[in-house]
Amino acid sequence: MKAIAFSVVLLVPWAAAAQAPPAACPSARPGTVHVRGEVTRPFDLDSTNWSQFPQASVSEQGHGTPPATYAGIPLHALLARAGAPQGTELRGKAISRVVSVEAADGYRASFALAELDTAFVERTAILANRIDGKPLSSENGPFQVIVQHEKRHARWVRMVTCIRVLTP
């Protein structure tokens, strides 16, 4: 019997493209959301630059709470500022990208990048900082993802500290 020798090469997505792995989120800082990952312009969002972004509101009923109006920044605007592909640029390999939203308590939820792009969907997803005109409670804030028309609120991440764009 002839012995057949072979080797297995494990390639991770960033190794195949000779790129560095996606940036991990820095340590959480109170009142700051880090926008990182496979983006061309990572940045930190806080009270000093919050007003530079378009604002939107979403009226929804949370889990076990009465209907309310949440206000904040559309997630697609944050992703655009960071340089994530959108609209006609979101095709080919880029269509497989996901957005991981991470919370101070370790909770995480994921969205397909296309789910947050207004060229693909008509619903609004925001990073809220207000509910009915008041700051979010310390239990939910200072930042919470709110997704319009979501039947279950498992992806309404509370206490958001980081938003990362990744290729699975």
MDTraj code that builds the backbone (N, CA, C; nanometers):
import mdtraj as md
import numpy as np

residues = "MET LYS ALA ILE ALA PHE SER VAL VAL LEU LEU VAL PRO TRP ALA ALA ALA ALA GLN ALA PRO PRO ALA ALA CYS PRO SER ALA ARG PRO GLY THR VAL HIS VAL ARG GLY GLU VAL THR ARG PRO PHE ASP LEU ASP SER THR ASN TRP SER GLN PHE PRO GLN ALA SER VAL SER GLU GLN GLY HIS GLY THR PRO PRO ALA THR TYR ALA GLY ILE PRO LEU HIS ALA LEU LEU ALA ARG ALA GLY ALA PRO GLN GLY THR GLU LEU ARG GLY LYS ALA ILE SER ARG VAL VAL SER VAL GLU ALA ALA ASP GLY TYR ARG ALA SER PHE ALA LEU ALA GLU LEU ASP THR ALA PHE VAL GLU ARG THR ALA ILE LEU ALA ASN ARG ILE ASP GLY LYS PRO LEU SER SER GLU ASN GLY PRO PHE GLN VAL ILE VAL GLN HIS GLU LYS ARG HIS ALA ARG TRP VAL ARG MET VAL THR CYS ILE ARG VAL LEU THR PRO".split()
xyz = np.array([
    [0.0835, -0.1186, 0.0000],
    [0.0000, 0.0000, 0.0000],
    [0.0872, 0.1239, 0.0000],
    [0.0506, 0.2133, -0.0820],
    [0.1228, 0.3392, -0.0862],
    [0.0642, 0.4312, 0.0196],
    [0.1498, 0.4972, 0.0878],
    [0.1052, 0.5965, 0.1866],
    [0.0865, 0.7289, 0.1146],
    [-0.0244, 0.7865, 0.1379],
    [-0.0529, 0.9152, 0.0752],
    [-0.0403, 1.0225, 0.1825],
    [0.0440, 1.1146, 0.1563],
    [0.0639, 1.2244, 0.2515],
    [-0.0122, 1.3464, 0.2025],
    [-0.0747, 1.4110, 0.2944],
    [-0.1439, 1.5346, 0.2587],
    [-0.1388, 1.6276, 0.3788],
    [-0.1605, 1.7494, 0.3511],
    [-0.1647, 1.8471, 0.4605],
    [-0.2933, 1.9265, 0.4497],
    [-0.3378, 1.9702, 0.5615],
    [-0.4579, 2.0516, 0.5679],
    [-0.4163, 2.1937, 0.6027],
    [-0.4630, 2.2838, 0.5245],
    [-0.4328, 2.4242, 0.5496],
    [-0.5622, 2.4913, 0.5931],
    [-0.5583, 2.5512, 0.7093],
    [-0.6747, 2.6227, 0.7600],
    [-0.6579, 2.7705, 0.7281],
    [-0.7522, 2.8203, 0.6536],
    [-0.7487, 2.9619, 0.6189],
    [-0.8665, 3.0310, 0.6840],
    [-0.8379, 3.1341, 0.7555],
    [-0.9457, 3.2177, 0.8076],
    [-0.9662, 3.3289, 0.7074],
    [-1.0851, 3.3876, 0.7013],
    [-1.1146, 3.4854, 0.5959],
    [-1.0106, 3.5954, 0.5817],
    [-0.9620, 3.6490, 0.6930],
    [-0.8674, 3.7603, 0.6804],
    [-0.7287, 3.7126, 0.6385],
    [-0.6956, 3.5849, 0.6661],
    [-0.5655, 3.5331, 0.6236],
    [-0.5652, 3.5138, 0.4724],
    [-0.6768, 3.4672, 0.4185],
    [-0.6850, 3.4441, 0.2749],
    [-0.6672, 3.5732, 0.1974],
    [-0.7117, 3.6805, 0.2521],
    [-0.7017, 3.8094, 0.1841],
    [-0.5795, 3.8882, 0.2299],
    [-0.4949, 3.8264, 0.3094],
    [-0.3747, 3.8904, 0.3624],
    [-0.4075, 4.0199, 0.4358],
    [-0.5118, 4.0133, 0.5179],
    [-0.5515, 4.1280, 0.5973],
    [-0.5398, 4.0924, 0.7442],
    [-0.5402, 4.1931, 0.8280],
    [-0.5410, 4.1703, 0.9711],
    [-0.6803, 4.1253, 1.0130],
    [-0.6917, 4.0505, 1.1243],
    [-0.8245, 4.0117, 1.1716],
    [-0.9056, 4.1354, 1.2082],
    [-1.0392, 4.1241, 1.2058],
    [-1.1225, 4.2391, 1.2395],
    [-1.0895, 4.2909, 1.3792],
    [-1.0932, 4.4201, 1.3935],
    [-1.0602, 4.4817, 1.5208],
    [-1.1597, 4.4419, 1.6285],
    [-1.1064, 4.4013, 1.7411],
    [-1.1912, 4.3710, 1.8556],
    [-1.2393, 4.5025, 1.9156],
    [-1.3443, 4.4919, 1.9916],
    [-1.3944, 4.6130, 2.0562],
    [-1.3031, 4.6509, 2.1714],
    [-1.2737, 4.7794, 2.1837],
    [-1.1957, 4.8231, 2.2999],
    [-1.2771, 4.8023, 2.4268],
    [-1.2129, 4.8161, 2.5403],
    [-1.2845, 4.8068, 2.6671],
    [-1.3962, 4.9088, 2.6692],
    [-1.5084, 4.8681, 2.7278],
    [-1.6251, 4.9563, 2.7342],
    [-1.5931, 5.0811, 2.8154],
    [-1.6405, 5.1944, 2.7642],
    [-1.6290, 5.3216, 2.8363],
    [-1.7692, 5.3751, 2.8538],
    [-1.8055, 5.4175, 2.9725],
    [-1.9413, 5.4687, 2.9943],
    [-1.9755, 5.5800, 2.8954],
    [-2.0942, 5.5692, 2.8342],
    [-2.1405, 5.6728, 2.7434],
    [-2.0764, 5.6717, 2.6063],
    [-2.0086, 5.5619, 2.5713],
    [-1.9396, 5.5522, 2.4417],
    [-1.9774, 5.4225, 2.3720],
    [-2.0013, 5.4316, 2.2417],
    [-2.0214, 5.3130, 2.1575],
    [-1.9078, 5.3112, 2.0565],
    [-1.8339, 5.2018, 2.0533],
    [-1.7251, 5.1841, 1.9580],
    [-1.7818, 5.1210, 1.8311],
    [-1.7509, 5.1782, 1.7159],
    [-1.7925, 5.1224, 1.5872],
    [-1.6648, 5.0733, 1.5194],
    [-1.6542, 4.9410, 1.5025],
    [-1.5294, 4.8790, 1.4596],
    [-1.5546, 4.7675, 1.3586],
    [-1.4501, 4.6913, 1.3326],
    [-1.4586, 4.5728, 1.2467],
    [-1.4104, 4.6012, 1.1068],
    [-1.4753, 4.5390, 1.0104],
    [-1.4369, 4.5502, 0.8701],
    [-1.4986, 4.6757, 0.8100],
    [-1.4493, 4.7878, 0.8590],
    [-1.4935, 4.9192, 0.8122],
    [-1.3696, 5.0018, 0.7815],
    [-1.3859, 5.1022, 0.6976],
    [-1.2698, 5.1835, 0.6585],
    [-1.2449, 5.3004, 0.7532],
    [-1.3482, 5.3385, 0.8296],
    [-1.3340, 5.4533, 0.9192],
    [-1.3923, 5.4240, 1.0586],
    [-1.3262, 5.3389, 1.1378],
    [-1.3781, 5.3112, 1.2719],
    [-1.3833, 5.4405, 1.3538],
    [-1.4795, 5.4475, 1.4450],
    [-1.4905, 5.5683, 1.5276],
    [-1.5616, 5.5348, 1.6574],
    [-1.5591, 5.6305, 1.7486],
    [-1.6293, 5.6206, 1.8756],
    [-1.7424, 5.7215, 1.8756],
    [-1.8579, 5.6772, 1.9211],
    [-1.9763, 5.7632, 1.9302],
    [-1.9998, 5.7966, 2.0768],
    [-2.0148, 5.9250, 2.1047],
    [-2.0473, 5.9690, 2.2402],
    [-2.1232, 6.1007, 2.2323],
    [-2.1431, 6.1653, 2.3443],
    [-2.2230, 6.2888, 2.3459],
    [-2.1595, 6.4011, 2.2647],
    [-2.0286, 6.3959, 2.2411],
    [-1.9633, 6.5043, 2.1669],
    [-1.9921, 6.5000, 2.0172],
    [-2.0228, 6.3813, 1.9630],
    [-2.0504, 6.3735, 1.8192],
    [-2.1895, 6.3187, 1.7877],
    [-2.2697, 6.2913, 1.8883],
    [-2.4053, 6.2387, 1.8684],
    [-2.4874, 6.3262, 1.7737],
    [-2.4821, 6.4570, 1.7925],
    [-2.5655, 6.5494, 1.7139],
    [-2.5206, 6.5612, 1.5679],
    [-2.4051, 6.5059, 1.5319],
    [-2.3577, 6.5102, 1.3936],
    [-2.4314, 6.4099, 1.3037],
    [-2.5134, 6.3242, 1.3645],
    [-2.5815, 6.2193, 1.2905],
    [-2.7296, 6.2513, 1.2757],
    [-2.7918, 6.2015, 1.1682],
    [-2.9372, 6.2196, 1.1546],
    [-3.0075, 6.1486, 1.2704],
    [-3.1204, 6.2014, 1.3092],
    [-3.1987, 6.1429, 1.4183],
    [-3.3263, 6.0822, 1.3612],
    [-3.3748, 5.9778, 1.4256],
    [-3.4979, 5.9117, 1.3833],
    [-3.5722, 5.8648, 1.5073],
    [-3.7003, 5.8393, 1.4910],
    [-3.7776, 5.7841, 1.6018],
    [-3.8548, 5.6627, 1.5536],
    [-3.8793, 5.5722, 1.6466],
    [-3.9510, 5.4487, 1.6197],
    [-4.0518, 5.4297, 1.7325],
    [-4.1773, 5.4126, 1.6972],
    [-4.2802, 5.3849, 1.7974],
    [-4.3053, 5.2351, 1.8002],
    [-4.2789, 5.1744, 1.9138],
    [-4.2918, 5.0296, 1.9299],
    [-4.3325, 4.9982, 2.0731],
    [-4.3792, 4.8769, 2.0928],
    [-4.4089, 4.8289, 2.2267],
    [-4.3012, 4.7300, 2.2646],
    [-4.2273, 4.7605, 2.3700],
    [-4.1214, 4.6722, 2.4160],
    [-4.1771, 4.5512, 2.4882],
    [-4.0915, 4.4609, 2.5292],
    [-4.1313, 4.3402, 2.6003],
    [-4.1861, 4.3767, 2.7381],
    [-4.3156, 4.3563, 2.7548],
    [-4.3779, 4.3828, 2.8843],
    [-4.3901, 4.5298, 2.9194],
    [-4.3802, 4.6178, 2.8204],
    [-4.3909, 4.7613, 2.8468],
    [-4.4980, 4.8216, 2.7564],
    [-4.5521, 4.9359, 2.7943],
    [-4.6517, 4.9998, 2.7074],
    [-4.5856, 5.0564, 2.5810],
    [-4.6655, 5.0858, 2.4781],
    [-4.6092, 5.1470, 2.3567],
    [-4.5328, 5.2746, 2.3924],
    [-4.4234, 5.2965, 2.3214],
    [-4.3387, 5.4127, 2.3487],
    [-4.2726, 5.4583, 2.2192],
    [-4.2212, 5.5801, 2.2213],
    [-4.1467, 5.6328, 2.1073],
    [-3.9999, 5.6427, 2.1472],
    [-3.9182, 5.5683, 2.0753],
    [-3.7735, 5.5669, 2.0979],
    [-3.7089, 5.6605, 1.9966],
    [-3.6077, 5.7338, 2.0386],
    [-3.5383, 5.8261, 1.9489],
    [-3.3883, 5.7986, 1.9521],
    [-3.3252, 5.8146, 1.8370],
    [-3.1815, 5.7927, 1.8283],
    [-3.1321, 5.8025, 1.6857],
    [-3.0217, 5.7389, 1.6604],
    [-2.9540, 5.7451, 1.5308],
    [-2.9834, 5.6170, 1.4525],
    [-3.0255, 5.6286, 1.3270],
    [-3.0431, 5.5080, 1.2459],
    [-2.9100, 5.4317, 1.2354],
    [-2.9171, 5.2996, 1.2540],
    [-2.7939, 5.2206, 1.2475],
    [-2.7265, 5.2324, 1.1117],
    [-2.8050, 5.2458, 1.0046],
    [-2.7424, 5.2578, 0.8721],
    [-2.6573, 5.3846, 0.8626],
    [-2.6928, 5.4907, 0.9357],
    [-2.6122, 5.6138, 0.9335],
    [-2.4792, 5.5929, 1.0047],
    [-2.4807, 5.5188, 1.1142],
    [-2.3554, 5.4886, 1.1849],
    [-2.2652, 5.4019, 1.0979],
    [-2.3241, 5.3024, 1.0319],
    [-2.2464, 5.2134, 0.9467],
    [-2.1910, 5.2868, 0.8248],
    [-2.2683, 5.3802, 0.7696],
    [-2.2201, 5.4600, 0.6564],
    [-2.1008, 5.5450, 0.6985],
    [-2.1100, 5.6082, 0.8148],
    [-1.9990, 5.6924, 0.8660],
    [-1.8724, 5.6090, 0.8842],
    [-1.8912, 5.4822, 0.9238],
    [-1.7768, 5.3939, 0.9456],
    [-1.7204, 5.3385, 0.8148],
    [-1.7925, 5.3562, 0.7050],
    [-1.7433, 5.3091, 0.5760],
    [-1.7853, 5.1676, 0.5406],
    [-1.8877, 5.1148, 0.6061],
    [-1.9390, 4.9824, 0.5682],
    [-2.0088, 4.9950, 0.4328],
    [-1.9984, 4.8930, 0.3483],
    [-2.0649, 4.9017, 0.2176],
    [-2.2164, 4.9105, 0.2341],
    [-2.2785, 4.9930, 0.1495],
    [-2.4234, 5.0111, 0.1525],
    [-2.4753, 5.0293, 0.0112],
    [-2.6078, 5.0130, -0.0024],
    [-2.6709, 5.0359, -0.1326],
    [-2.6116, 4.9479, -0.2400],
    [-2.5735, 5.0079, -0.3538],
    [-2.5220, 4.9308, -0.4675],
    [-2.3851, 4.8681, -0.4386],
    [-2.3145, 4.9161, -0.3349],
    [-2.1856, 4.8566, -0.2979],
    [-2.2028, 4.7258, -0.2209],
    [-2.3215, 4.7020, -0.1683],
    [-2.3464, 4.5837, -0.0863],
    [-2.3889, 4.4681, -0.1766],
    [-2.2875, 4.4000, -0.2317],
    [-2.3096, 4.2883, -0.3223],
    [-2.1845, 4.2008, -0.3201],
    [-2.1901, 4.0875, -0.3871],
    [-2.0752, 3.9972, -0.3918],
    [-2.0387, 3.9489, -0.2523],
    [-1.9104, 3.9490, -0.2224],
    [-1.8639, 3.9011, -0.0916],
    [-1.9153, 3.9876, 0.0227],
    [-1.9374, 4.1145, -0.0028],
    [-1.9818, 4.2058, 0.1032],
    [-2.1210, 4.1707, 0.1554],
    [-2.2031, 4.1047, 0.0739],
    [-2.3401, 4.0741, 0.1158],
    [-2.3427, 3.9744, 0.2317],
    [-2.2349, 3.9034, 0.2542],
    [-2.2317, 3.8057, 0.3638],
    [-2.1948, 3.8686, 0.4988],
    [-2.1613, 3.9945, 0.5004],
    [-2.1181, 4.0584, 0.6253],
    [-2.2317, 4.0685, 0.7261],
    [-2.1929, 4.0623, 0.8521],
    [-2.2883, 4.0739, 0.9612],
    [-2.2470, 4.1883, 1.0532],
    [-2.3438, 4.2369, 1.1277],
    [-2.3191, 4.3407, 1.2271],
    [-2.3452, 4.2785, 1.3633],
    [-2.2439, 4.2776, 1.4470],
    [-2.2560, 4.2266, 1.5833],
    [-2.2714, 4.3453, 1.6770],
    [-2.3801, 4.3447, 1.7542],
    [-2.4046, 4.4509, 1.8514],
    [-2.3750, 4.3915, 1.9884],
    [-2.2854, 4.4559, 2.0620],
    [-2.2368, 4.4007, 2.1885],
    [-2.2732, 4.4917, 2.3047],
    [-2.3080, 4.4294, 2.4172],
    [-2.3545, 4.5028, 2.5345],
    [-2.2568, 4.4930, 2.6503],
    [-2.2720, 4.5831, 2.7465],
    [-2.1853, 4.5884, 2.8636],
    [-2.1928, 4.4599, 2.9459],
    [-2.3069, 4.3924, 2.9433],
    [-2.3226, 4.2699, 3.0220],
    [-2.2808, 4.1440, 2.9463],
    [-2.2223, 4.1601, 2.8263],
    [-2.1758, 4.0470, 2.7478],
    [-2.2766, 3.9955, 2.6469],
    [-2.3976, 4.0453, 2.6504],
    [-2.5008, 4.0026, 2.5546],
    [-2.4627, 4.0507, 2.4152],
    [-2.4955, 3.9702, 2.3144],
    [-2.4677, 4.0054, 2.1750],
    [-2.5833, 3.9628, 2.0875],
    [-2.6042, 4.0372, 1.9827],
    [-2.7017, 4.0001, 1.8800],
    [-2.6418, 4.0360, 1.7452],
    [-2.6839, 3.9626, 1.6432],
    [-2.6300, 3.9846, 1.5091],
    [-2.7404, 4.0170, 1.4097],
    [-2.7015, 4.0959, 1.3111],
    [-2.7876, 4.1321, 1.1994],
    [-2.7069, 4.1107, 1.0722],
    [-2.7717, 4.0678, 0.9666],
    [-2.7059, 4.0720, 0.8360],
    [-2.6899, 4.2202, 0.8024],
    [-2.5781, 4.2581, 0.7451],
    [-2.5555, 4.3980, 0.7104],
    [-2.6694, 4.4506, 0.6227],
    [-2.7194, 4.3676, 0.5327],
    [-2.8289, 4.4089, 0.4438],
    [-2.9574, 4.4389, 0.5204],
    [-2.9787, 4.3752, 0.6355],
    [-3.0984, 4.4022, 0.7160],
    [-3.1030, 4.5451, 0.7680],
    [-2.9894, 4.6097, 0.7719],
    [-2.9809, 4.7451, 0.8262],
    [-2.9652, 4.8498, 0.7171],
    [-2.9753, 4.8084, 0.5932],
    [-2.9564, 4.8962, 0.4781],
    [-3.0920, 4.9338, 0.4194],
    [-3.1198, 5.0615, 0.4100],
    [-3.2496, 5.1073, 0.3595],
    [-3.2703, 5.0745, 0.2110],
    [-3.1659, 5.0362, 0.1399],
    [-3.1826, 4.9912, 0.0011],
    [-3.2409, 4.8496, -0.0033],
    [-3.2353, 4.7770, 0.1097],
    [-3.2850, 4.6400, 0.1172],
    [-3.4139, 4.6275, 0.1961],
    [-3.4316, 4.7084, 0.2979],
    [-3.5489, 4.6954, 0.3858],
    [-3.6139, 4.8314, 0.4091],
    [-3.7418, 4.8269, 0.4449],
    [-3.8140, 4.9512, 0.4716],
    [-3.8287, 4.9805, 0.6197],
    [-3.7869, 4.8902, 0.7041],
    [-3.7995, 4.9152, 0.8472],
    [-3.6790, 4.9939, 0.8979],
    [-3.6962, 5.0539, 1.0131],
    [-3.5901, 5.1339, 1.0719],
    [-3.5339, 5.0634, 1.1949],
    [-3.4024, 5.0624, 1.2050],
    [-3.3333, 5.0137, 1.3247],
    [-3.2501, 5.1301, 1.3754],
    [-3.2645, 5.1632, 1.5039],
    [-3.1922, 5.2777, 1.5585],
    [-3.1100, 5.2394, 1.6805],
    [-3.0097, 5.3207, 1.7070],
    [-2.9392, 5.3171, 1.8343],
    [-3.0040, 5.4277, 1.9166],
    [-3.0952, 5.3879, 2.0035],
    [-3.1737, 5.4847, 2.0797],
    [-3.0992, 5.5323, 2.2041],
    [-3.1251, 5.6578, 2.2386],
    [-3.0758, 5.7117, 2.3656],
    [-3.1896, 5.7756, 2.4451],
    [-3.3115, 5.7758, 2.3863],
    [-3.4266, 5.8379, 2.4525],
    [-3.5513, 5.7535, 2.4317],
    [-3.6393, 5.7598, 2.5298],
    [-3.7701, 5.6964, 2.5220],
    [-3.8727, 5.7984, 2.5695],
    [-3.9700, 5.8245, 2.4850],
    [-4.0727, 5.9255, 2.5151],
    [-4.0111, 6.0577, 2.5624],
    [-3.9013, 6.0969, 2.4962],
    [-3.8379, 6.2250, 2.5241],
    [-3.7434, 6.2269, 2.6433],
    [-3.7293, 6.1159, 2.7130],
    [-3.6430, 6.1093, 2.8318],
    [-3.5279, 6.0125, 2.8059],
    [-3.4142, 6.0317, 2.8749],
    [-3.3034, 5.9363, 2.8593],
    [-3.3477, 5.7948, 2.8967],
    [-3.2889, 5.6964, 2.8325],
    [-3.3168, 5.5568, 2.8670],
    [-3.2773, 5.5302, 3.0118],
    [-3.3424, 5.4355, 3.0739],
    [-3.3092, 5.3989, 3.2117],
    [-3.1694, 5.3365, 3.2172],
    [-3.1116, 5.3323, 3.3345],
    [-2.9795, 5.2709, 3.3493],
    [-2.9857, 5.1212, 3.3206],
    [-3.1025, 5.0610, 3.3341],
    [-3.1207, 4.9194, 3.3036],
    [-3.1110, 4.8935, 3.1534],
    [-3.1512, 4.9899, 3.0717],
    [-3.1519, 4.9723, 2.9265],
    [-3.0462, 5.0541, 2.8541],
    [-3.0022, 5.1624, 2.9106],
    [-2.9155, 5.2560, 2.8409],
    [-2.7721, 5.2542, 2.8880],
    [-2.6998, 5.3541, 2.8468],
    [-2.7501, 5.4746, 2.7830],
    [-2.7912, 5.4564, 2.6370],
    [-2.7551, 5.3405, 2.5763],
    [-2.7888, 5.3169, 2.4366],
    [-2.8529, 5.1799, 2.4213],
    [-2.9575, 5.1724, 2.3386],
    [-3.0257, 5.0464, 2.3130],
    [-3.0640, 5.0394, 2.1656],
    [-3.0448, 4.9229, 2.1052],
    [-3.0893, 4.9021, 1.9678],
    [-3.2386, 4.8730, 1.9700],
    [-3.3139, 4.9443, 1.8873],
    [-3.4571, 4.9244, 1.8710],
    [-3.4812, 4.8966, 1.7224],
    [-3.5522, 4.7878, 1.6926],
    [-3.5775, 4.7497, 1.5542],
    [-3.7280, 4.7525, 1.5289],
    [-3.7669, 4.8357, 1.4358],
    [-3.9071, 4.8518, 1.4005],
    [-3.9647, 4.7204, 1.3469],
    [-4.0848, 4.6876, 1.3914],
    [-4.1604, 4.5711, 1.3448],
    [-4.0945, 4.4371, 1.3765],
    [-4.0087, 4.4312, 1.4750],
    [-3.9483, 4.3046, 1.5158],
    [-4.0490, 4.2344, 1.6079],
    [-4.0923, 4.1140, 1.5747],
    [-4.1929, 4.0441, 1.6546],
    [-4.1402, 4.0058, 1.7921],
    [-4.0170, 3.9602, 1.7976],
    [-3.9517, 3.9293, 1.9252],
    [-3.8395, 4.0293, 1.9432],
    [-3.8143, 4.0659, 2.0642],
    [-3.7179, 4.1732, 2.0910],
    [-3.5819, 4.1227, 2.1391],
    [-3.5471, 4.0016, 2.1024],
    [-3.4197, 3.9436, 2.1442],
    [-3.3004, 4.0211, 2.0897],
    [-3.3203, 4.0941, 1.9793],
    [-3.2092, 4.1717, 1.9223],
    [-3.2159, 4.3182, 1.9638],
    [-3.3041, 4.3527, 2.0540],
    [-3.3090, 4.4889, 2.1087],
    [-3.2026, 4.4968, 2.2177],
    [-3.0795, 4.5019, 2.1787],
    [-2.9676, 4.4965, 2.2725],
    [-2.9674, 4.6214, 2.3608],
    [-2.9620, 4.5987, 2.4915],
    [-2.9547, 4.7078, 2.5895],
    [-2.8078, 4.7341, 2.6237],
    [-2.7799, 4.8497, 2.6772],
    [-2.6455, 4.8845, 2.7257],
    [-2.5375, 4.8615, 2.6186],
    [-2.5639, 4.9068, 2.4968],
    [-2.4735, 4.8836, 2.3834],
    [-2.3396, 4.9532, 2.4063],
    [-2.2317, 4.8796, 2.3823],
    [-2.0967, 4.9351, 2.3952],
    [-2.0175, 4.9277, 2.2652],
    [-2.0578, 4.8363, 2.1740],
    [-1.9797, 4.8189, 2.0515],
    [-2.0675, 4.7665, 1.9390],
    [-2.0396, 4.8155, 1.8194],
    [-2.1032, 4.7677, 1.6972],
    [-1.9900, 4.7287, 1.6032],
    [-1.9867, 4.5998, 1.5637],
    [-1.8781, 4.5531, 1.4772],
    [-1.9309, 4.4916, 1.3490],
    [-1.8668, 4.5220, 1.2389],
    [-1.8984, 4.4630, 1.1085],
    [-1.7980, 4.3506, 1.0848],
    [-1.8504, 4.2316, 1.0548],
    [-1.7655, 4.1131, 1.0413],
    [-1.8074, 4.0298, 0.9209],
    [-1.7147, 3.9496, 0.8701],
    [-1.7472, 3.8471, 0.7712],
    [-1.7429, 3.7145, 0.8448],
    [-1.8551, 3.6411, 0.8454],
    [-1.8565, 3.5135, 0.9203],
    [-1.7660, 3.4095, 0.8566],
])
top = md.Topology()
chain = top.add_chain()
for i, resn in enumerate(residues, 1):
    res = top.add_residue(resn, chain, resSeq=i)
    for name in ("N", "CA", "C"):
        top.add_atom(name, md.element.get_by_symbol(name[0]), res)
traj = md.Trajectory(xyz[None], top)
